[in-house]
Amino acid sequence: MQTVYLIACLVGLTLLTSAAEAREVRGSAYVRDADTVVVGGTPVRLNGVDAPETSNRYGRAAKSFMERLLRGRTVICDLNGERTYDRWVGTCYIQVDGEYVDIGAVVIANGHALDCRRYSGGRYRALEPAGARSRLPQAGYC
């Protein structure tokens, strides 16, 4: 009986910890680059999105695109509880014409980033425009 109770408590604590780590943040966004935004003071790495660094012209163009896309909008991010460096990992959305739109999908579909299959499971690959893979560098970790 005590063993069953102990196991149930441990499972419950694991579920509570996972639920506490995964959360939502919302607010205006500051764009670090095309795959990292700071929403309501929380740095968020867009899950499954591989954008070029701002040290090259493609990265600067991608950052500029994201700044225009998010300007004046409320950004909502569903965080998955994982962290990378100082950032939480998540999927972020904006409302466009009454619908919530995944900003990672938008930046990829507009040719400013690539699908990082290792983390996305390939969900964005079909959105990549022709030629994006030959023009944009892919991070080795993808």
CNS distance restraints for C-alpha pairs under 8 A (distance, minus, plus):
assign (resid   1 and name CA) (resid   5 and name CA) 6.34 0.50 0.50
assign (resid   2 and name CA) (resid   6 and name CA) 6.07 0.50 0.50
assign (resid   3 and name CA) (resid   7 and name CA) 6.17 0.50 0.50
assign (resid   4 and name CA) (resid   8 and name CA) 6.12 0.50 0.50
assign (resid   5 and name CA) (resid   9 and name CA) 6.14 0.50 0.50
assign (resid   6 and name CA) (resid  10 and name CA) 6.21 0.50 0.50
assign (resid   7 and name CA) (resid  11 and name CA) 6.16 0.50 0.50
assign (resid   8 and name CA) (resid  12 and name CA) 6.05 0.50 0.50
assign (resid   9 and name CA) (resid  13 and name CA) 6.09 0.50 0.50
assign (resid  10 and name CA) (resid  14 and name CA) 6.19 0.50 0.50
assign (resid  11 and name CA) (resid  15 and name CA) 6.25 0.50 0.50
assign (resid  12 and name CA) (resid  16 and name CA) 6.12 0.50 0.50
assign (resid  13 and name CA) (resid  17 and name CA) 6.03 0.50 0.50
assign (resid  14 and name CA) (resid  18 and name CA) 6.22 0.50 0.50
assign (resid  15 and name CA) (resid  19 and name CA) 6.09 0.50 0.50
assign (resid  16 and name CA) (resid  20 and name CA) 5.96 0.50 0.50
assign (resid  17 and name CA) (resid  21 and name CA) 6.19 0.50 0.50
assign (resid  18 and name CA) (resid  22 and name CA) 6.31 0.50 0.50
assign (resid  18 and name CA) (resid  81 and name CA) 7.03 0.50 0.50
assign (resid  19 and name CA) (resid  23 and name CA) 7.45 0.50 0.50
assign (resid  21 and name CA) (resid  80 and name CA) 7.37 0.50 0.50
assign (resid  21 and name CA) (resid  81 and name CA) 4.54 0.50 0.50
assign (resid  21 and name CA) (resid  82 and name CA) 7.88 0.50 0.50
assign (resid  22 and name CA) (resid  78 and name CA) 7.48 0.50 0.50
assign (resid  22 and name CA) (resid  79 and name CA) 5.27 0.50 0.50
assign (resid  22 and name CA) (resid  80 and name CA) 4.76 0.50 0.50
assign (resid  22 and name CA) (resid  81 and name CA) 4.23 0.50 0.50
assign (resid  22 and name CA) (resid  82 and name CA) 7.99 0.50 0.50
assign (resid  23 and name CA) (resid  78 and name CA) 6.06 0.50 0.50
assign (resid  23 and name CA) (resid  79 and name CA) 5.26 0.50 0.50
assign (resid  23 and name CA) (resid  80 and name CA) 7.09 0.50 0.50
assign (resid  23 and name CA) (resid  81 and name CA) 7.24 0.50 0.50
assign (resid  24 and name CA) (resid  76 and name CA) 7.00 0.50 0.50
assign (resid  24 and name CA) (resid  77 and name CA) 5.51 0.50 0.50
assign (resid  24 and name CA) (resid  78 and name CA) 4.64 0.50 0.50
assign (resid  24 and name CA) (resid  79 and name CA) 5.84 0.50 0.50
assign (resid  25 and name CA) (resid  39 and name CA) 6.72 0.50 0.50
assign (resid  25 and name CA) (resid  40 and name CA) 6.79 0.50 0.50
assign (resid  25 and name CA) (resid  42 and name CA) 7.46 0.50 0.50
assign (resid  25 and name CA) (resid  76 and name CA) 5.85 0.50 0.50
assign (resid  25 and name CA) (resid  77 and name CA) 5.29 0.50 0.50
assign (resid  25 and name CA) (resid  78 and name CA) 6.82 0.50 0.50
assign (resid  25 and name CA) (resid  79 and name CA) 7.64 0.50 0.50
assign (resid  26 and name CA) (resid  39 and name CA) 6.08 0.50 0.50
assign (resid  26 and name CA) (resid  40 and name CA) 5.98 0.50 0.50
assign (resid  26 and name CA) (resid  74 and name CA) 6.68 0.50 0.50
assign (resid  26 and name CA) (resid  75 and name CA) 5.42 0.50 0.50
assign (resid  26 and name CA) (resid  76 and name CA) 4.33 0.50 0.50
assign (resid  26 and name CA) (resid  77 and name CA) 6.23 0.50 0.50
assign (resid  27 and name CA) (resid  39 and name CA) 5.56 0.50 0.50
assign (resid  27 and name CA) (resid  40 and name CA) 4.83 0.50 0.50
assign (resid  27 and name CA) (resid  74 and name CA) 5.02 0.50 0.50
assign (resid  27 and name CA) (resid  75 and name CA) 5.43 0.50 0.50
assign (resid  27 and name CA) (resid  76 and name CA) 6.78 0.50 0.50
assign (resid  28 and name CA) (resid  39 and name CA) 5.82 0.50 0.50
assign (resid  28 and name CA) (resid  40 and name CA) 6.16 0.50 0.50
assign (resid  28 and name CA) (resid  70 and name CA) 7.93 0.50 0.50
assign (resid  28 and name CA) (resid  72 and name CA) 7.18 0.50 0.50
assign (resid  28 and name CA) (resid  73 and name CA) 6.33 0.50 0.50
assign (resid  28 and name CA) (resid  74 and name CA) 5.07 0.50 0.50
assign (resid  28 and name CA) (resid  75 and name CA) 5.92 0.50 0.50
assign (resid  29 and name CA) (resid  37 and name CA) 6.12 0.50 0.50
assign (resid  29 and name CA) (resid  38 and name CA) 5.36 0.50 0.50
assign (resid  29 and name CA) (resid  39 and name CA) 4.56 0.50 0.50
assign (resid  29 and name CA) (resid  40 and name CA) 6.80 0.50 0.50
assign (resid  29 and name CA) (resid  70 and name CA) 6.83 0.50 0.50
assign (resid  29 and name CA) (resid  71 and name CA) 7.81 0.50 0.50
assign (resid  29 and name CA) (resid  74 and name CA) 7.45 0.50 0.50
assign (resid  29 and name CA) (resid  75 and name CA) 6.46 0.50 0.50
assign (resid  30 and name CA) (resid  37 and name CA) 5.64 0.50 0.50
assign (resid  30 and name CA) (resid  38 and name CA) 5.03 0.50 0.50
assign (resid  30 and name CA) (resid  39 and name CA) 6.65 0.50 0.50
assign (resid  30 and name CA) (resid  67 and name CA) 7.75 0.50 0.50
assign (resid  31 and name CA) (resid  36 and name CA) 6.47 0.50 0.50
assign (resid  31 and name CA) (resid  37 and name CA) 4.55 0.50 0.50
assign (resid  31 and name CA) (resid  38 and name CA) 6.39 0.50 0.50
assign (resid  31 and name CA) (resid  63 and name CA) 6.84 0.50 0.50
assign (resid  31 and name CA) (resid  66 and name CA) 6.87 0.50 0.50
assign (resid  31 and name CA) (resid  67 and name CA) 6.11 0.50 0.50
assign (resid  32 and name CA) (resid  36 and name CA) 5.51 0.50 0.50
assign (resid  32 and name CA) (resid  37 and name CA) 5.57 0.50 0.50
assign (resid  32 and name CA) (resid  38 and name CA) 7.30 0.50 0.50
assign (resid  32 and name CA) (resid  63 and name CA) 7.26 0.50 0.50
assign (resid  33 and name CA) (resid  37 and name CA) 6.96 0.50 0.50
assign (resid  33 and name CA) (resid  51 and name CA) 7.69 0.50 0.50
assign (resid  33 and name CA) (resid  53 and name CA) 7.05 0.50 0.50
assign (resid  33 and name CA) (resid  54 and name CA) 6.59 0.50 0.50
assign (resid  33 and name CA) (resid  59 and name CA) 7.21 0.50 0.50
assign (resid  33 and name CA) (resid  60 and name CA) 7.76 0.50 0.50
assign (resid  33 and name CA) (resid  62 and name CA) 7.18 0.50 0.50
assign (resid  33 and name CA) (resid  63 and name CA) 4.76 0.50 0.50
assign (resid  33 and name CA) (resid  66 and name CA) 7.73 0.50 0.50
assign (resid  34 and name CA) (resid  51 and name CA) 5.63 0.50 0.50
assign (resid  34 and name CA) (resid  52 and name CA) 7.59 0.50 0.50
assign (resid  34 and name CA) (resid  59 and name CA) 7.29 0.50 0.50
assign (resid  34 and name CA) (resid  62 and name CA) 5.44 0.50 0.50
assign (resid  34 and name CA) (resid  63 and name CA) 4.81 0.50 0.50
assign (resid  34 and name CA) (resid  65 and name CA) 7.88 0.50 0.50
assign (resid  34 and name CA) (resid  66 and name CA) 5.94 0.50 0.50
assign (resid  34 and name CA) (resid 107 and name CA) 7.35 0.50 0.50
assign (resid  34 and name CA) (resid 112 and name CA) 7.60 0.50 0.50
assign (resid  34 and name CA) (resid 113 and name CA) 7.39 0.50 0.50
assign (resid  35 and name CA) (resid  45 and name CA) 5.87 0.50 0.50
assign (resid  35 and name CA) (resid  46 and name CA) 5.21 0.50 0.50
assign (resid  35 and name CA) (resid  49 and name CA) 6.00 0.50 0.50
assign (resid  35 and name CA) (resid  50 and name CA) 6.48 0.50 0.50
assign (resid  35 and name CA) (resid  51 and name CA) 5.65 0.50 0.50
assign (resid  35 and name CA) (resid 104 and name CA) 7.48 0.50 0.50
assign (resid  36 and name CA) (resid  43 and name CA) 6.96 0.50 0.50
assign (resid  36 and name CA) (resid  44 and name CA) 5.58 0.50 0.50
assign (resid  36 and name CA) (resid  45 and name CA) 4.57 0.50 0.50
assign (resid  36 and name CA) (resid  46 and name CA) 6.04 0.50 0.50
assign (resid  37 and name CA) (resid  43 and name CA) 5.82 0.50 0.50
assign (resid  37 and name CA) (resid  44 and name CA) 5.36 0.50 0.50
assign (resid  37 and name CA) (resid  45 and name CA) 6.74 0.50 0.50
assign (resid  37 and name CA) (resid  46 and name CA) 7.84 0.50 0.50
assign (resid  38 and name CA) (resid  42 and name CA) 5.17 0.50 0.50
assign (resid  38 and name CA) (resid  43 and name CA) 4.10 0.50 0.50
assign (resid  38 and name CA) (resid  44 and name CA) 5.82 0.50 0.50
assign (resid  39 and name CA) (resid  43 and name CA) 6.34 0.50 0.50
assign (resid  39 and name CA) (resid  44 and name CA) 7.08 0.50 0.50
assign (resid  39 and name CA) (resid  75 and name CA) 6.83 0.50 0.50
assign (resid  39 and name CA) (resid  76 and name CA) 7.86 0.50 0.50
assign (resid  39 and name CA) (resid  77 and name CA) 7.84 0.50 0.50
assign (resid  42 and name CA) (resid  87 and name CA) 7.50 0.50 0.50
assign (resid  42 and name CA) (resid  88 and name CA) 7.56 0.50 0.50
assign (resid  43 and name CA) (resid  86 and name CA) 7.01 0.50 0.50
assign (resid  43 and name CA) (resid  87 and name CA) 4.80 0.50 0.50
assign (resid  43 and name CA) (resid  88 and name CA) 6.19 0.50 0.50
assign (resid  44 and name CA) (resid  77 and name CA) 7.86 0.50 0.50
assign (resid  44 and name CA) (resid  79 and name CA) 7.92 0.50 0.50
assign (resid  44 and name CA) (resid  87 and name CA) 5.11 0.50 0.50
assign (resid  44 and name CA) (resid  88 and name CA) 4.82 0.50 0.50
assign (resid  44 and name CA) (resid  89 and name CA) 5.53 0.50 0.50
assign (resid  44 and name CA) (resid  90 and name CA) 6.33 0.50 0.50
assign (resid  45 and name CA) (resid  84 and name CA) 7.63 0.50 0.50
assign (resid  45 and name CA) (resid  87 and name CA) 5.81 0.50 0.50
assign (resid  45 and name CA) (resid  88 and name CA) 5.99 0.50 0.50
assign (resid  45 and name CA) (resid  89 and name CA) 4.75 0.50 0.50
assign (resid  45 and name CA) (resid  90 and name CA) 6.26 0.50 0.50
assign (resid  46 and name CA) (resid  89 and name CA) 6.06 0.50 0.50
assign (resid  46 and name CA) (resid  90 and name CA) 5.42 0.50 0.50
assign (resid  46 and name CA) (resid  91 and name CA) 5.60 0.50 0.50
assign (resid  46 and name CA) (resid  92 and name CA) 6.97 0.50 0.50
assign (resid  46 and name CA) (resid 104 and name CA) 6.45 0.50 0.50
assign (resid  47 and name CA) (resid  89 and name CA) 5.73 0.50 0.50
assign (resid  47 and name CA) (resid  90 and name CA) 5.22 0.50 0.50
assign (resid  47 and name CA) (resid  91 and name CA) 5.76 0.50 0.50
assign (resid  47 and name CA) (resid 104 and name CA) 7.86 0.50 0.50
assign (resid  47 and name CA) (resid 119 and name CA) 6.42 0.50 0.50
assign (resid  47 and name CA) (resid 120 and name CA) 6.48 0.50 0.50
assign (resid  48 and name CA) (resid 104 and name CA) 7.89 0.50 0.50
assign (resid  48 and name CA) (resid 115 and name CA) 5.96 0.50 0.50
assign (resid  48 and name CA) (resid 116 and name CA) 4.69 0.50 0.50
assign (resid  48 and name CA) (resid 117 and name CA) 6.43 0.50 0.50
assign (resid  48 and name CA) (resid 118 and name CA) 7.28 0.50 0.50
assign (resid  48 and name CA) (resid 119 and name CA) 4.68 0.50 0.50
assign (resid  48 and name CA) (resid 120 and name CA) 4.06 0.50 0.50
assign (resid  48 and name CA) (resid 121 and name CA) 7.71 0.50 0.50
assign (resid  48 and name CA) (resid 124 and name CA) 7.80 0.50 0.50
assign (resid  49 and name CA) (resid 104 and name CA) 6.07 0.50 0.50
assign (resid  49 and name CA) (resid 108 and name CA) 7.53 0.50 0.50
assign (resid  49 and name CA) (resid 113 and name CA) 6.59 0.50 0.50
assign (resid  49 and name CA) (resid 114 and name CA) 6.08 0.50 0.50
assign (resid  49 and name CA) (resid 115 and name CA) 5.30 0.50 0.50
assign (resid  49 and name CA) (resid 116 and name CA) 5.44 0.50 0.50
assign (resid  49 and name CA) (resid 120 and name CA) 7.51 0.50 0.50
assign (resid  50 and name CA) (resid 113 and name CA) 5.48 0.50 0.50
assign (resid  50 and name CA) (resid 114 and name CA) 5.06 0.50 0.50
assign (resid  50 and name CA) (resid 115 and name CA) 6.03 0.50 0.50
assign (resid  50 and name CA) (resid 116 and name CA) 5.53 0.50 0.50
assign (resid  50 and name CA) (resid 138 and name CA) 6.95 0.50 0.50
assign (resid  50 and name CA) (resid 139 and name CA) 6.89 0.50 0.50
assign (resid  50 and name CA) (resid 142 and name CA) 7.79 0.50 0.50
assign (resid  51 and name CA) (resid  59 and name CA) 6.81 0.50 0.50
assign (resid  51 and name CA) (resid  62 and name CA) 7.37 0.50 0.50
assign (resid  51 and name CA) (resid 112 and name CA) 6.56 0.50 0.50
assign (resid  51 and name CA) (resid 113 and name CA) 4.21 0.50 0.50
assign (resid  51 and name CA) (resid 114 and name CA) 6.27 0.50 0.50
assign (resid  52 and name CA) (resid  56 and name CA) 7.47 0.50 0.50
assign (resid  52 and name CA) (resid  58 and name CA) 6.32 0.50 0.50
assign (resid  52 and name CA) (resid  59 and name CA) 4.52 0.50 0.50
assign (resid  52 and name CA) (resid  62 and name CA) 7.60 0.50 0.50
assign (resid  52 and name CA) (resid 112 and name CA) 7.84 0.50 0.50
assign (resid  52 and name CA) (resid 113 and name CA) 6.76 0.50 0.50
assign (resid  52 and name CA) (resid 136 and name CA) 6.85 0.50 0.50
assign (resid  52 and name CA) (resid 137 and name CA) 6.65 0.50 0.50
assign (resid  52 and name CA) (resid 138 and name CA) 7.91 0.50 0.50
assign (resid  53 and name CA) (resid  58 and name CA) 7.79 0.50 0.50
assign (resid  53 and name CA) (resid  59 and name CA) 4.75 0.50 0.50
assign (resid  53 and name CA) (resid  60 and name CA) 7.51 0.50 0.50
assign (resid  54 and name CA) (resid  58 and name CA) 7.37 0.50 0.50
assign (resid  54 and name CA) (resid  59 and name CA) 4.14 0.50 0.50
assign (resid  54 and name CA) (resid  60 and name CA) 4.73 0.50 0.50
assign (resid  54 and name CA) (resid  63 and name CA) 7.24 0.50 0.50
assign (resid  55 and name CA) (resid  59 and name CA) 6.61 0.50 0.50
assign (resid  55 and name CA) (resid  60 and name CA) 7.20 0.50 0.50
assign (resid  56 and name CA) (resid  60 and name CA) 6.39 0.50 0.50
assign (resid  57 and name CA) (resid  61 and name CA) 6.08 0.50 0.50
assign (resid  58 and name CA) (resid  62 and name CA) 6.08 0.50 0.50
assign (resid  58 and name CA) (resid 112 and name CA) 7.17 0.50 0.50
assign (resid  58 and name CA) (resid 136 and name CA) 7.31 0.50 0.50
assign (resid  59 and name CA) (resid  63 and name CA) 6.14 0.50 0.50
assign (resid  59 and name CA) (resid 112 and name CA) 7.69 0.50 0.50
assign (resid  60 and name CA) (resid  64 and name CA) 6.18 0.50 0.50
assign (resid  61 and name CA) (resid  65 and name CA) 6.16 0.50 0.50
assign (resid  61 and name CA) (resid 112 and name CA) 7.49 0.50 0.50
assign (resid  62 and name CA) (resid  66 and name CA) 6.28 0.50 0.50
assign (resid  62 and name CA) (resid 107 and name CA) 7.61 0.50 0.50
assign (resid  62 and name CA) (resid 112 and name CA) 4.99 0.50 0.50
assign (resid  62 and name CA) (resid 113 and name CA) 7.39 0.50 0.50
assign (resid  63 and name CA) (resid  67 and name CA) 6.19 0.50 0.50
assign (resid  64 and name CA) (resid  68 and name CA) 6.33 0.50 0.50
assign (resid  65 and name CA) (resid  69 and name CA) 6.13 0.50 0.50
assign (resid  65 and name CA) (resid 107 and name CA) 7.78 0.50 0.50
assign (resid  65 and name CA) (resid 112 and name CA) 7.94 0.50 0.50
assign (resid  66 and name CA) (resid  70 and name CA) 6.06 0.50 0.50
assign (resid  66 and name CA) (resid 107 and name CA) 7.18 0.50 0.50
assign (resid  67 and name CA) (resid  71 and name CA) 5.80 0.50 0.50
assign (resid  70 and name CA) (resid  74 and name CA) 7.67 0.50 0.50
assign (resid  70 and name CA) (resid  75 and name CA) 7.42 0.50 0.50
assign (resid  70 and name CA) (resid  94 and name CA) 7.66 0.50 0.50
assign (resid  73 and name CA) (resid  94 and name CA) 6.85 0.50 0.50
assign (resid  73 and name CA) (resid  95 and name CA) 7.83 0.50 0.50
assign (resid  74 and name CA) (resid  94 and name CA) 6.37 0.50 0.50
assign (resid  74 and name CA) (resid  95 and name CA) 7.75 0.50 0.50
assign (resid  75 and name CA) (resid  92 and name CA) 6.57 0.50 0.50
assign (resid  75 and name CA) (resid  93 and name CA) 5.71 0.50 0.50
assign (resid  75 and name CA) (resid  94 and name CA) 5.15 0.50 0.50
assign (resid  76 and name CA) (resid  92 and name CA) 5.43 0.50 0.50
assign (resid  76 and name CA) (resid  93 and name CA) 5.18 0.50 0.50
assign (resid  76 and name CA) (resid  94 and name CA) 6.49 0.50 0.50
assign (resid  77 and name CA) (resid  90 and name CA) 6.12 0.50 0.50
assign (resid  77 and name CA) (resid  91 and name CA) 5.47 0.50 0.50
assign (resid  77 and name CA) (resid  92 and name CA) 3.96 0.50 0.50
assign (resid  77 and name CA) (resid  93 and name CA) 6.21 0.50 0.50
assign (resid  78 and name CA) (resid  90 and name CA) 5.35 0.50 0.50
assign (resid  78 and name CA) (resid  91 and name CA) 5.41 0.50 0.50
assign (resid  78 and name CA) (resid  92 and name CA) 6.27 0.50 0.50
assign (resid  79 and name CA) (resid  88 and name CA) 6.57 0.50 0.50
assign (resid  79 and name CA) (resid  89 and name CA) 5.64 0.50 0.50
assign (resid  79 and name CA) (resid  90 and name CA) 4.04 0.50 0.50
assign (resid  79 and name CA) (resid  91 and name CA) 6.59 0.50 0.50
assign (resid  80 and name CA) (resid  88 and name CA) 7.82 0.50 0.50
assign (resid  80 and name CA) (resid  89 and name CA) 6.06 0.50 0.50
assign (resid  80 and name CA) (resid  90 and name CA) 5.52 0.50 0.50
assign (resid  81 and name CA) (resid  88 and name CA) 6.89 0.50 0.50
assign (resid  81 and name CA) (resid  89 and name CA) 6.89 0.50 0.50
assign (resid  82 and name CA) (resid  88 and name CA) 5.97 0.50 0.50
assign (resid  82 and name CA) (resid  89 and name CA) 5.52 0.50 0.50
assign (resid  83 and name CA) (resid  87 and name CA) 5.59 0.50 0.50
assign (resid  83 and name CA) (resid  88 and name CA) 4.48 0.50 0.50
assign (resid  83 and name CA) (resid  89 and name CA) 5.67 0.50 0.50
assign (resid  84 and name CA) (resid  88 and name CA) 6.41 0.50 0.50
assign (resid  84 and name CA) (resid  89 and name CA) 7.00 0.50 0.50
assign (resid  91 and name CA) (resid 102 and name CA) 6.97 0.50 0.50
assign (resid  91 and name CA) (resid 103 and name CA) 7.89 0.50 0.50
assign (resid  91 and name CA) (resid 104 and name CA) 7.29 0.50 0.50
assign (resid  92 and name CA) (resid 102 and name CA) 5.81 0.50 0.50
assign (resid  92 and name CA) (resid 103 and name CA) 5.94 0.50 0.50
assign (resid  92 and name CA) (resid 104 and name CA) 7.19 0.50 0.50
assign (resid  93 and name CA) (resid 100 and name CA) 5.85 0.50 0.50
assign (resid  93 and name CA) (resid 101 and name CA) 5.15 0.50 0.50
assign (resid  93 and name CA) (resid 102 and name CA) 4.53 0.50 0.50
assign (resid  93 and name CA) (resid 103 and name CA) 5.48 0.50 0.50
assign (resid  94 and name CA) (resid 100 and name CA) 5.51 0.50 0.50
assign (resid  94 and name CA) (resid 101 and name CA) 5.43 0.50 0.50
assign (resid  94 and name CA) (resid 102 and name CA) 6.84 0.50 0.50
assign (resid  94 and name CA) (resid 103 and name CA) 6.80 0.50 0.50
assign (resid  95 and name CA) (resid  99 and name CA) 5.33 0.50 0.50
assign (resid  95 and name CA) (resid 100 and name CA) 4.44 0.50 0.50
assign (resid  95 and name CA) (resid 101 and name CA) 6.06 0.50 0.50
assign (resid  96 and name CA) (resid 100 and name CA) 6.29 0.50 0.50
assign (resid  96 and name CA) (resid 101 and name CA) 6.65 0.50 0.50
assign (resid 101 and name CA) (resid 105 and name CA) 7.90 0.50 0.50
assign (resid 101 and name CA) (resid 106 and name CA) 7.72 0.50 0.50
assign (resid 102 and name CA) (resid 106 and name CA) 6.54 0.50 0.50
assign (resid 103 and name CA) (resid 107 and name CA) 6.19 0.50 0.50
assign (resid 104 and name CA) (resid 108 and name CA) 6.25 0.50 0.50
assign (resid 105 and name CA) (resid 109 and name CA) 5.93 0.50 0.50
assign (resid 105 and name CA) (resid 124 and name CA) 6.26 0.50 0.50
assign (resid 105 and name CA) (resid 127 and name CA) 7.05 0.50 0.50
assign (resid 106 and name CA) (resid 110 and name CA) 6.12 0.50 0.50
assign (resid 107 and name CA) (resid 111 and name CA) 6.59 0.50 0.50
assign (resid 107 and name CA) (resid 112 and name CA) 5.50 0.50 0.50
assign (resid 107 and name CA) (resid 113 and name CA) 6.03 0.50 0.50
assign (resid 108 and name CA) (resid 112 and name CA) 5.61 0.50 0.50
assign (resid 108 and name CA) (resid 113 and name CA) 4.66 0.50 0.50
assign (resid 108 and name CA) (resid 114 and name CA) 5.62 0.50 0.50
assign (resid 108 and name CA) (resid 115 and name CA) 7.02 0.50 0.50
assign (resid 108 and name CA) (resid 124 and name CA) 7.29 0.50 0.50
assign (resid 108 and name CA) (resid 127 and name CA) 6.38 0.50 0.50
assign (resid 108 and name CA) (resid 128 and name CA) 5.70 0.50 0.50
assign (resid 108 and name CA) (resid 129 and name CA) 7.91 0.50 0.50
assign (resid 109 and name CA) (resid 127 and name CA) 4.85 0.50 0.50
assign (resid 109 and name CA) (resid 128 and name CA) 5.28 0.50 0.50
assign (resid 109 and name CA) (resid 129 and name CA) 6.22 0.50 0.50
assign (resid 110 and name CA) (resid 128 and name CA) 7.71 0.50 0.50
assign (resid 110 and name CA) (resid 129 and name CA) 7.22 0.50 0.50
assign (resid 111 and name CA) (resid 128 and name CA) 6.40 0.50 0.50
assign (resid 111 and name CA) (resid 129 and name CA) 5.91 0.50 0.50
assign (resid 111 and name CA) (resid 132 and name CA) 5.84 0.50 0.50
assign (resid 112 and name CA) (resid 132 and name CA) 7.91 0.50 0.50
assign (resid 112 and name CA) (resid 136 and name CA) 7.91 0.50 0.50
assign (resid 113 and name CA) (resid 132 and name CA) 7.84 0.50 0.50
assign (resid 113 and name CA) (resid 136 and name CA) 7.24 0.50 0.50
assign (resid 114 and name CA) (resid 124 and name CA) 7.86 0.50 0.50
assign (resid 114 and name CA) (resid 125 and name CA) 7.43 0.50 0.50
assign (resid 114 and name CA) (resid 128 and name CA) 6.55 0.50 0.50
assign (resid 114 and name CA) (resid 132 and name CA) 7.32 0.50 0.50
assign (resid 114 and name CA) (resid 133 and name CA) 7.15 0.50 0.50
assign (resid 114 and name CA) (resid 136 and name CA) 7.53 0.50 0.50
assign (resid 114 and name CA) (resid 138 and name CA) 7.17 0.50 0.50
assign (resid 115 and name CA) (resid 120 and name CA) 7.01 0.50 0.50
assign (resid 115 and name CA) (resid 122 and name CA) 6.62 0.50 0.50
assign (resid 115 and name CA) (resid 123 and name CA) 7.63 0.50 0.50
assign (resid 115 and name CA) (resid 124 and name CA) 5.22 0.50 0.50
assign (resid 115 and name CA) (resid 125 and name CA) 5.25 0.50 0.50
assign (resid 115 and name CA) (resid 128 and name CA) 7.38 0.50 0.50
assign (resid 116 and name CA) (resid 120 and name CA) 5.91 0.50 0.50
assign (resid 116 and name CA) (resid 121 and name CA) 7.89 0.50 0.50
assign (resid 116 and name CA) (resid 122 and name CA) 7.10 0.50 0.50
assign (resid 116 and name CA) (resid 142 and name CA) 4.92 0.50 0.50
assign (resid 117 and name CA) (resid 121 and name CA) 4.86 0.50 0.50
assign (resid 117 and name CA) (resid 122 and name CA) 4.43 0.50 0.50
assign (resid 117 and name CA) (resid 123 and name CA) 7.54 0.50 0.50
assign (resid 117 and name CA) (resid 125 and name CA) 7.61 0.50 0.50
assign (resid 117 and name CA) (resid 142 and name CA) 6.17 0.50 0.50
assign (resid 118 and name CA) (resid 122 and name CA) 7.58 0.50 0.50
assign (resid 118 and name CA) (resid 141 and name CA) 7.71 0.50 0.50
assign (resid 118 and name CA) (resid 142 and name CA) 5.25 0.50 0.50
assign (resid 119 and name CA) (resid 142 and name CA) 7.40 0.50 0.50
assign (resid 120 and name CA) (resid 124 and name CA) 7.09 0.50 0.50
assign (resid 124 and name CA) (resid 128 and name CA) 7.09 0.50 0.50
assign (resid 128 and name CA) (resid 132 and name CA) 6.41 0.50 0.50
assign (resid 128 and name CA) (resid 133 and name CA) 7.96 0.50 0.50
assign (resid 131 and name CA) (resid 135 and name CA) 6.27 0.50 0.50
assign (resid 132 and name CA) (resid 136 and name CA) 5.83 0.50 0.50
assign (resid 133 and name CA) (resid 137 and name CA) 7.17 0.50 0.50
assign (resid 133 and name CA) (resid 138 and name CA) 7.57 0.50 0.50
assign (resid 138 and name CA) (resid 142 and name CA) 7.05 0.50 0.50
